[in-house]
């Protein structure tokens, strides 16, 4: 997902932001899905393009 909602409004990753700016936002801002308002996570790395994703739910499976 390339768009997320914040308290200030929508952020689109289609616009170019610096890696430093994205890392700062990741620490300081809360992001939400614009459709359902569920929390989303900003993924920032050096190999892939930045994106927003749903937080992974850890499910423990018993053997």
N, C-alpha and C positions, 0 to 999 in steps of 0.2 A: 504494500500500500504506500502511496506517495503523498497522501494528504492526511493531516491530523488536525484536530481542534485543540486549542489552548485557551486559557483565560483571555488572551489578547485577540483571538480570532483564529482563522485557518492558516496553517503553514503548509506550503506545497514544496516538496523536494525536487520538483521539476525546475524550480529556480536554483541557481547555483549558490551554495553557501560554503564557506571555508570549512575545512575539517575541524579547525579550532573552534569555530562558532558552533558547529553541531555537537562537539564534545561538551562544550559549556552548557548548551541547552539540555543535553541528556542528563546532566547533573542537577540543573536548576528548575526545569519545567516538568509539568505533568501533561501528558498527551492523551487524547481521547479519540475514539472512532467518530467521524462526523455523522455516520448513519445511526449508530445505536448508543453512542456515548459511553461505550465500554473503554476501560483503560487500554492503551497500547504502548508499546515500547519502541524507542528510537534505536535502530541498529546502525552503528557507525564503525567502519573498519577501513582497512587500507586496500583490500582485494576486491570487494564488491561495492556497488553503489549503495548509498544510505537508503534506508527504508524504515517504515513503521510496521510493526507486527503485533499480533495478540500475544500477551504474556503466556508462556508455556505453563501448562498445568502438569505438575508432577504427580503421576499416578503410580502408586506402588502395587506391583502385581505379585501375588503370592504364587509360589511354585506348586 
